[in-house]
Amino acid sequence: MEAEINQENDTTIFTLDGRLDSHSAPLFEQQVNDYLISPSNHLVFNFNNLDYISSAGLRIILNTAKAYKPTPYQFITCSMQDHVQEVFEISGFDSFITICRTLDESLITLRE
């Protein structure tokens, strides 16, 4: 899995490509960790090219949501393929994580 990191205004965007599984999760967790220690802007995970997410990947998503909850910043996921969104729905993550259809919709949501 690869993660491209971009900055747009006051938002950091991680665009994930490939599989977020037990093999790739530790490296991704290291990449995200700096943003979780002291959140200083909004965070979007763009899952447009994410083909698969395992429980190891979901744990990172959960830890990210927990880190952002007490802050004035928002954590949003977007552009999920149907089978990835189904994993979020089955696990109940859609009840406490904002999921937008597109990256543009995420950025609009953050401006509101």
C-alpha angles and dihedrals in degrees: 000000000000128000121201115199121207135171123221116177106302095346133093113208123201111195109197124205125187129000126344099203140132090289098052100029098083093056093045090048089055090051092050097041095082089058093049099050092067114358110212102169143014119292129212126186108203107203096180093122098029107121100182141009125195132193088272089059092046090054089059090049090050093049090049092051090049092050092051098043098083094043131085088241129089132232115208135175123205149174097033121178111237096255092050091048089050089058089053091049095046091048091047094240091128088069094067105019123072110236118192126190096230140015090247090054089051092053091048090050090053092052093054 
